[in-house]
Amino acid sequence: MNKIELEEIFESFSKLNVLIIGDVMVDAYVWGKVDRISPEAPVPIVSCVKRESRLGGAANVALNIKSLGATPILCSVIGEDEKGKEFLNLLSEIQEENYGIVASDKRRTTVKTRFISDNQHLIRVDEEDTHELADEIEVEFINHIKSLIEKQVIHAIIFEDYDKGVITKNLIEEITNLANSKSIPISVDPKKRHYNDYKNVSLFKPNFKEFVEGSNLLLEKGDIQGLFDEAKKFQNEMGIKKLFITLSELGVFISNEKTYEHIPAVVRQIADVSGAGDTVISVATLCLATGMNARQIAAISNLAGGIVCEIPVVVPINKEQLLAESGKIIDKL
């Protein structure tokens, strides 16, 4: 691949429609100053300076897809509550319609509130329900997603699983079968509850901890050959075409069963790892949909994850910066 080809691929992202299925949330931030310790308990007192709410969870994947130039179609279930209304208002900034969102009076909209001082997280407060969808909502949601897939051209599907109950085993099976019948590539960012339910998908992206725990393995993170041996077994059992494992400070690993690639991490000033996984799955999916090989997918996604970790809040990837940094390693792609 040369620089012109890389630029053409990045430009082609704008032609892609990406369906994102998963748990969404409002990421709320409270910025403040800490000047003293509370006399009531040994905890810092935060003097609030600013508050802000942003799209989180699978919605952050949609933000990344949008930032890269593609069209996101976000599908999730939220609560019929004030935070649900706030979420829809935020979503309207990146999608003209909220047609992938179903509201239910049987759930709360998930909110994660982070308190930050001097670019450091002090505490996070979560408000959420994590039970699986009620049967009638599950059926409605599955049928809703199927209708979206039938009505328009979908170039890729992402399951963004935050283990909050929106993704169910029935949903995985029905949507995966439909997508495979239409040759639509499927990427997965899994969590433990449904780890072994994602069969016959195109790209499966756990982090190292999720992989060893989900597969009940005793494996050192630096044992790359051992990781490949276990990857082949897992892929064969699950029918997974590409297994993409993030290794934090050791970079990323990707296997297509026959061969593997290990891409070392790029040294950066890490400020916040929140949302990095969302960025990695977004970039990997678009690279997959445009026909990149395993090494190219891993290398560019690795760069993207590092870029967003330099910023102390959850932000989508900057397409121009990613293209520029990818161009610097073009001879290695």
N, C-alpha and C positions, 0 to 999 in steps of 0.2 A: 504493500500500500504506500502511495506517495501522498504528499500534502494536498494536492488537488483532489485526489480520490477521497481523502478524509473530509475535506471541506464539502464535497458533494454529498457524502453520507450524512453529515450533520445538517445540511440543507434539506435533505430528504425527510428528516424527522417531521417537517411541517405537513407532510402528506399522510401522516399516520393517525388513526383513531385508536385510542387505548382505553379499554374498559377496566376499571379498577374496582375490585370487590373487597370490602373489608370494614374493620371497625374504625369509625371516625370519632374525632373529639375536638374540643376547643382547647387550644394551648393558651392559657392565660399567664401573663407575666406581671409581677409587681417589682419594680425597681425602687431601691431605696438606699439610704445611708445608715450605717451602723456606727454610732458614736459611744454607746454605753451598753452595759449589761443590765437586764431587768432586775429590780430589787425583789421581785416576786419569785423568780426562779433563775438558775444559771443559764439563761438564754439571751441572745442578742436582741435588742430593740431595733426594729427596722422603721425608719422614718420614710414613709412612702413619698416618692418623687413622681412616679409615672406608672400607669397601668396600660396594658395592651392585651388584646385577644387576637389569636391567629388560628388558622386551620391546622389541625393536628391529626396524627394517626394516618389512616389511609388517605385522608384529605391532603396531607403533606406530600404523599406520592403524586396526587393529582397536581399539586403546585409545581412539583419537579417536572412532571410531564409537560405542563404548560410552559414552564420556563425554558425547556429544551425545544419548544416550537411545535410540539405535537398537540393533538386535541384530547383532553382527558374526559372520560365519561364515568363519573363517580357513582358507585352503587353502595348504599348502606342503609341502616335503620337507625333513626334517632328518636329521642323522646318528644312527646307533645308538650314541651315545656319552654320556659323563657330562653334557656341556653340552646334549645333546638332552634328557636327563631334566630338567635344570634349566629348560630352555625350557618343557617341558610343565607343570612345576610352576607356573611364572609364568603360563602361559596359563590354567591352571585357575582363576585368580582372576577372569578376565573371561568365560570360557566354561565352561559346565557339562560339556561334552564336548570331546574333542580330535578329533572325527570328520572334520575337514578336513585333518588332518596325516598324512602318510605318512613312515615312517622307512626309511632305506636304509643298508646297511653300506658303500656305495660313496661316501659323502660325509661330510665333517665338518660339524658344526653351526657356523655362522658366529658368531664372537665378536669384538666390537670393544671394546677396553679403553682407556678414556680416563683419563689422569692429570691431576688438577686441583688447583691451589693458588691461593688467593685469587680464586676464580671465574674463573681463567684456565686454558685448556687448555695443558698442557705438551707432551704427546705422545699419540699414539694407536697402539696395537698391534693389528693385525688377524690373526685366525686363520680361514682359510676355504679352501674349494675353489670355483673359479669355472667349472669345466667343465660342459657341459650334461648333463642327465639321461641315464643309460643308457637304451637303447631300451625295455627291459622296464619300467623304473620310469616312464618317460614315458607309456607306454600305461596302466599301472596308475593313474597320477595323473590323466590326462585322463578315464578312465572313472569314477574316483572323484568328480571334480568334476561330471561329467554326471549322475551318480546323485543328488547333492545338489540339483542344479537341478530334477531331475524330481520329487523327493520332497516339496518344500516350495515355498511362494511366495517368490520372490526379487524384491525391488523394485529392486535395482541391483547391478552387478558392478564391482569395481575391479581393474584390473591394476596392481600396485605392483612395478615392475621395478627391482631394484637390480643387475642384470647379474651375478648370481651363478650363473646357469644353470638355475634352476627353471622360468622361463618360456621356452618354446621356440616356434618358428614354428608347428609342428603344433598345439600347445596353443592359441595365439592364434587360429588359424583355426577350429579345431573349436568352441571355447567361444564365440567371437564369432558364428559361424553359428547355434549353438543359441540364444544369447541374443537375437539379432535375430529369430529365428523366433518367439520368445515375447514380443517387444516389451519386453525388459528393457534399460534404459539401461546403457551401458558407459562407464566413465571410465578413463583411462589416465595413469599417471605414468611416462613412458618413460625408457629409457637407449639408448645408441648402438647396441648390437648388434642389437636388433630394432626400431629406430626406424621403419623403413619397412614393417614387417609389420603394424602396427595399422591396418588398413583398416576402413571402415564402422563406426566407433565414435561414440558420442554426444558425448564430451568428451575432448580430448587436451590434456594439460597439461605441456609441456616448460618449462624455464626458457629464458631468452634464448640462453644459450650453447649449450644442447642444440638449440634450433631452428635457429640459423644454421649450426652444425656438421653437424647431421643433414641439412639441406637444401642444404649447400654454398653458403652465401650470404655476400656481403660487405655487411654492413648495420650501421649505427650504432645503438646501443641507443635513442638519443633520437629516431630517425627513425620516428615513429609511423605516418605515412602510408605510408612505404616498407614498414614492417612489415605494414600491412594489405594492401598490394598483393601481397606475397609470401604472406601468410596465405591469401588467396583462391585463389591458384594451388595451394597445398599442400592445402587442404581439398577443392578440386575433384578433384585427382589421387587423393586418399586416401579420399574419401567421408566426411569427418569433419564432423559437424554444427556443433560448437563447438570452436574452437581457443583455448585459454586459456594465455597465456604470462606467467610471472612475470618481472618486470624488476628485482628486488631494490630498490635505492634509488629507482627510478622507478615503483614500484607494480606494477600488473598490466594486462594487455591481453587482451581477449576479442573474438573475431570469430565471426559466424554466416554469413560469406560476403557477405551483403548490407550489413551495417553492423558497426561495431566500437565498443567502449567502452574508454577508457583511464582507469583509476582510479589517481590518485597515491598514493604511500605515505604513511602516517600517521607523523609524527615520533615516534620512541620511543627509549628507552635500550636499545640492542641489547646483550645479554649472550651469546647463543649462537644461531646460525641452525640448528643441528642439529635435524632433525625438523620444521622449518617446512613443508617440502614435503609431508610426510605429513599434517599438519594441513590444509593448503590443499586437497589432493585429497579428504580426508574431508568437509570442509564443503561443497566444491563439488558433490560427488556427492549429498549429502543435499538440498541446495538444488535440484539438477537433478531429483531423484526426486520432489520435492514441487511441481514445476511452476514454479519461479521463472524469470524471464527472465534474459537474459545479463548485464545490468547488475547485477541483484540478486545473482546468483551471484558475480560478480567482486568486488563491493564487500564483501560479507559474508566471503568467503574471504580477501580482502586484510586485513581487520581481524583475522581469526583467525590468519593467519601472523604478523602483527606482535605479537600478544599473547604467543604462545609464545616469541618471540625475546627477550622481556624476562627470561626465566628461564635461568640458566646450565647447565641440564641438559635432556635431552629429556623433555618432559612433554606429555600430551594437553591439548586445549583445555578451558577451563572454560565450560560451556554458559551459565551465568548471566551471566558477564562478557561473553561474546560477544553475548548477547541485549541486555544493557544498552548496550553500545557500538553495536550495530546500531540500537538505538532512537534514539540521538543523531543518526544520519544518515538517519532514516526519510524525511525530506522529499526526500532525494536518490535514494532507491531506486525 
